Amino acid sequence: MSPEPTPPQESRWPGQLAAIDMGSNSFRLEIAQVPHGRYRRVDYLKETVRLGAGLDANGLLTEEAALRGLACLARFAQRLKGFAPGQVRAVATQTLREARNRDAFLARAQTVLGQPIEVISGREEARLIYAGVARLQPSSLPRLVIDIGGRSTEMILGHGRKPLRAESFRVGSVSLSLRYFGDGRLTEQAFRAAQVAAGAELEEALEPFAAVHWEEALGSSGTVGAVSQLLAASGITDGRITPEGLRWLMERCLQAGRVERLALPGLKDDRRAVIAGGIAILYTLAAHFGIESLQPARGALRQGVIFDLDERLQAAALEQDGHDIRDASVRELQRRFMVDTDQARRVASVAEVLYEQVGPRATPEARRELMWACALHEMGMMVSHHDHHRHSAYLLGHVDAPGFSQSQQRRVAELVLGQRGGLRKIEAALTQEAFAWQVLCLRLAIIKCHARGEVRTDALALRRSGATARLDFGADWAATHPRTLHLLHEEAEAWSRGGVLRLVLRG
């Protein structure tokens, strides 16, 4: 996000992309190539971290769980040596969506990994899961894709490569196993209670994901894969998950009586403690949604992340907005909130010129975040003209925006919050000089375009000298724009009272 000049980092592995999935049960690292859209795996690492089991009663991630996660990421970092930053994308899911101390953990984790980590929303996780499945297992049939993770379950309806509906529910194999099988006992009462709890969480999905909406059902990722292997290893099915097969598995669990006594062909030690919760969720899904056969899918979240990263890199290389789903999300938000797109375009054109003058070596993501902030800075006008910047920031920080991580949405929302008025409301973020330059360019562009008419993008010139911003303009321009000049003097005064930058006007 920084506009600081930095030398480009050469990659030792050109053409390779890496995705890190920091799940609630396991952390996974996938390295692949996508030549001409075709997927080729290069390497795959998986470690059972049980991050989700490390959330205490207060919603805090325990130090023990944090250390397990950090140790895993350190090993992943060794494998990723030689990768340029743009080749790697790390995403975190439900446990870090929930953890109240996630920012402290993420600060440590990003230092260990040497890469930024994005916390993605449940719906964004679901979208990426479907992207992985749809690309690696294409079909022309309407389909239901299910992914049971450690602390959440994602359900997606889709056709071809297009997800039509995607939802995330806060029930997973780790959380359910801890709550109902945490003492190690496998009883009828525990299975019944677990199914009731799962059914209560999934009840709102009954109509939108009913069997009339799909013709085939696929299951992605760990829990489905583990249960499929158990059924195939015992000769119960060919790997398909059926209600009969799930009842057979529950009977084996009840016969064992305890988790440690459960002995089934194909049951791995890292799945033993959470298999009962996974079976309970799968049986609830089969019973409530009419799933007679659930086929294991080849794709998963990590492959979806790699396909998404590949599309972003292609869009950046071609300098085309249409290939990045985030641009489509911004256009949809402009439409939904009736943004004045002409004004957004004017502000963006000025901000882009100013930012290029003070951050010529800024990262592509930093530039794009500023442009998205320009595009959406007035979306709160739909709520009220009064304090619209606060409404815009709130909406942007909480709305579903496919392609964006929660982390990036918060950064853009904070930029939007800082577009006008005093700077105290964003003073914590302004300690980051890179963010301060983005805010300054946005604010100056809005001032330049305040009359909501066509503007000259070359009327103002911004120069950077350490932490001082020098804004140059001609005397003729100042004489013909007294109101804009008045607002610029107020802006210089605002920066003199707060922030890490100082704005000097030179007319």
C-alpha positions, -999 to 999 in steps of 0.1 A, spaced: 0 0 0 30 23 4 39 48 -24 75 47 -12 100 40 -40 111 4 -37 132 -17 -60 113 -44 -79 118 -78 -65 129 -104 -91 112 -138 -89 131 -170 -89 99 -188 -99 83 -168 -128 49 -181 -138 42 -198 -105 15 -186 -81 10 -195 -45 -21 -196 -23 -22 -200 15 -55 -210 31 -54 -204 68 -84 -225 78 -98 -232 112 -86 -268 112 -57 -269 87 -33 -245 70 -26 -253 33 -1 -240 8 -7 -246 -29 17 -237 -56 6 -239 -92 9 -226 -127 -20 -215 -149 -7 -214 -185 -34 -203 -209 -60 -209 -181 -51 -246 -175 -42 -255 -139 -10 -274 -131 -1 -281 -95 36 -276 -86 35 -283 -49 11 -288 -20 17 -286 18 -8 -291 45 -5 -289 83 -32 -296 109 -30 -264 131 -64 -265 148 -65 -227 150 -103 -229 155 -99 -250 187 -78 -222 201 -106 -197 205 -115 -193 242 -148 -184 258 -141 -147 253 -134 -151 216 -97 -146 220 -71 -167 202 -50 -185 228 -12 -181 227 -8 -218 223 -29 -218 191 -12 -187 179 22 -203 182 10 -234 163 -1 -211 135 31 -191 135 53 -222 134 34 -235 103 36 -201 85 74 -201 92 77 -234 74 55 -221 45 78 -190 43 108 -212 38 90 -229 8 81 -195 -6 116 -181 -7 122 -165 -41 86 -157 -48 78 -120 -56 50 -105 -34 26 -104 -64 28 -141 -68 15 -150 -34 -19 -145 -18 -27 -156 18 -63 -157 31 -77 -164 65 -112 -176 72 -138 -181 100 -115 -184 131 -98 -150 123 -132 -135 113 -143 -143 149 -111 -138 169 -113 -105 189 -75 -103 190 -70 -111 153 -51 -79 145 -24 -87 170 -21 -122 156 -21 -110 120 7 -85 128 29 -114 140 18 -138 113 26 -113 85 61 -107 99 67 -145 100 53 -152 66 67 -121 49 35 -116 30 2 -97 38 -27 -118 51 -63 -110 41 -92 -119 63 -120 -127 38 -158 -127 45 -178 -158 45 -195 -150 12 -161 -142 -4 -148 -175 9 -178 -192 -7 -172 -174 -40 -136 -185 -42 -145 -221 -33 -169 -222 -62 -143 -206 -85 -119 -235 -77 -145 -262 -82 -160 -247 -114 -126 -244 -131 -112 -278 -120 -145 -297 -124 -166 -280 -151 -202 -289 -157 -232 -276 -176 -256 -287 -148 -270 -264 -121 -250 -275 -90 -248 -272 -53 -213 -270 -38 -208 -275 -1 -176 -269 19 -175 -279 56 -146 -262 73 -135 -261 109 -158 -233 121 -180 -225 91 -199 -242 63 -202 -226 28 -231 -234 4 -230 -222 -32 -255 -225 -60 -240 -221 -94 -242 -227 -132 -211 -231 -152 -185 -208 -138 -210 -184 -123 -220 -185 -87 -257 -176 -84 -260 -176 -46 -233 -180 -20 -237 -181 18 -216 -190 48 -229 -205 81 -212 -205 114 -211 -242 120 -181 -264 113 -165 -298 122 -141 -283 148 -167 -261 166 -194 -288 166 -170 -315 177 -157 -294 206 -192 -285 218 -208 -320 216 -180 -345 215 -153 -325 234 -153 -351 263 -144 -378 238 -177 -397 242 -196 -407 211 -233 -411 221 -267 -411 204 -276 -380 226 -245 -361 214 -251 -369 177 -288 -359 181 -279 -326 198 -252 -319 172 -276 -324 144 -302 -301 160 -276 -274 164 -264 -277 128 -300 -277 116 -308 -246 135 -278 -228 119 -287 -240 84 -324 -235 87 -325 -202 68 -309 -219 38 -337 -245 34 -356 -226 7 -328 -208 -13 -307 -240 -15 -336 -265 -18 -332 -295 -42 -354 -278 -69 -325 -253 -75 -298 -278 -85 -292 -311 -103 -259 -323 -88 -243 -318 -54 -205 -316 -48 -185 -314 -16 -152 -295 -14 -123 -297 10 -113 -316 41 -144 -329 58 -160 -342 27 -128 -357 15 -122 -375 48 -157 -390 50 -155 -400 13 -123 -419 20 -138 -437 50 -168 -449 30 -146 -460 1 -120 -477 23 -147 -498 40 -164 -507 7 -197 -489 17 -197 -467 -14 -174 -458 -43 -166 -425 -25 -200 -409 -28 -215 -397 4 -250 -410 9 -275 -409 38 -271 -446 42 -233 -443 43 -235 -416 69 -258 -437 91 -233 -466 88 -205 -443 100 -226 -430 129 -232 -467 139 -194 -473 139 -189 -443 161 -216 -454 186 -201 -489 187 -166 -474 194 -181 -453 222 -151 -430 224 -131 -410 199 -98 -426 208 -113 -461 202 -126 -452 168 -109 -475 143 -119 -472 107 -99 -479 75 -88 -446 60 -93 -426 92 -62 -403 97 -51 -393 132 -55 -356 124 -92 -361 116 -101 -384 145 -110 -356 169 -133 -337 145 -148 -365 124 -180 -368 145 -189 -332 141 -183 -334 103 -205 -365 101 -233 -347 120 -232 -317 97 -232 -339 66 -262 -360 78 -281 -328 86 -274 -314 51 -284 -347 35 -317 -349 54 -327 -313 52 -317 -306 16 -326 -338 -1 -290 -348 -10 -291 -384 -20 -255 -384 -33 -227 -359 -26 -197 -363 -49 -162 -351 -37 -151 -322 -58 -116 -316 -71 -114 -279 -65 -113 -259 -32 -107 -225 -17 -69 -225 -24 -74 -232 -61 -100 -205 -63 -75 -181 -48 -49 -190 -74 -74 -185 -103 -85 -152 -88 -49 -141 -84 -41 -150 -120 -70 -129 -132 -58 -99 -111 -23 -102 -126 -37 -104 -161 -59 -74 -155 -29 -54 -142 -6 -65 -171 -33 -55 -196 -42 -23 -176 -78 -33 -181 -104 -29 -153 -129 -55 -166 -108 -85 -157 -107 -80 -120 -139 -89 -102 -133 -60 -77 -138 -35 -105 -171 -51 -113 -180 -50 -75 -173 -12 -75 -194 -6 -105 -223 -26 -89 -220 -5 -57 -221 27 -77 -253 15 -94 -269 2 -62 -262 34 -42 -269 57 -71 -234 73 -71 -229 103 -94 -204 86 -116 -195 118 -135 -183 133 -103 -165 101 -92 -147 101 -126 -136 138 -122 -123 132 -86 -105 101 -98 -88 119 -127 -74 146 -104 -64 122 -76 -46 99 -101 -25 128 -114 -16 140 -79 -8 105 -66 15 99 -96 34 130 -87 41 120 -50 41 82 -54 55 73 -88 67 39 -75 35 31 -55 23 -5 -58 -6 -12 -82 -28 -22 -53 -22 12 -36 -32 30 -68 -63 9 -72 -74 14 -36 -72 51 -41 -92 49 -73 -119 27 -56 -121 53 -28 -127 80 -55 -153 59 -72 -173 52 -40 -166 83 -18 -202 96 -23 -221 63 -19 -234 75 15 -253 103 -2 -281 78 -7 -285 78 31 -280 115 38 -261 145 24 -252 154 60 -220 136 71 -222 115 39 -185 106 43 -193 87 75 -222 69 58 -200 61 28 -173 47 51 -198 26 71 -215 11 41 -182 4 23 -168 -13 54 -198 -36 58 -213 -43 24 -207 -75 5 -182 -68 -23 -170 -99 -42 -133 -100 -47 -124 -78 -17 -110 -91 15 -124 -77 48 -89 -61 53 -89 -43 20 -125 -31 24 -116 -16 57 -86 2 42 -107 17 14 -134 26 39 -109 44 61 -97 64 31 -133 74 23 -139 84 60 -109 107 57 -121 125 25 -133 156 43 -134 174 77 -110 170 105 -83 144 105 -87 132 141 -112 105 131 -85 87 112 -55 97 133 -44 62 141 -42 53 104 -24 86 96 6 74 115 13 53 84 28 78 60 18 58 29 -19 60 39 -15 98 46 -4 105 11 -34 86 -3 -58 106 20 -41 139 10 -45 132 -28 -82 122 -23 -90 153 -2 -72 176 -27 -90 160 -56 -124 165 -39 -116 201 -32 -105 207 -68 -138 191 -80 -161 207 -54 -181 227 -80 -190 194 -98 -180 207 -132 -153 196 -157 -118 204 -144 -83 207 -156 -62 179 -141 -30 199 -146 -40 230 -127 -25 217 -95 10 202 -90 19 183 -59 55 179 -49 69 157 -21 98 167 1 101 143 30 69 147 50 61 181 34 36 183 5 40 214 -17 10 223 -38 18 246 -67 -7 265 -88 -5 296 -110 -15 330 -100 -40 332 -128 -57 300 -117 -59 313 -81 -75 346 -92 -102 328 -111 -109 301 -84 -112 321 -51 -135 296 -35 -113 266 -43 -83 286 -30 -102 293 2 -109 255 7 -72 248 0 -61 272 28 -85 254 51 -70 221 41 -35 233 49 -47 243 83 -63 209 89 -30 191 82 -11 215 105 -33 203 133 -30 165 127 -14 139 107 22 131 97 23 154 67 24 192 63 7 209 34 23 241 20 5 262 -7 27 279 -33 6 301 -56 
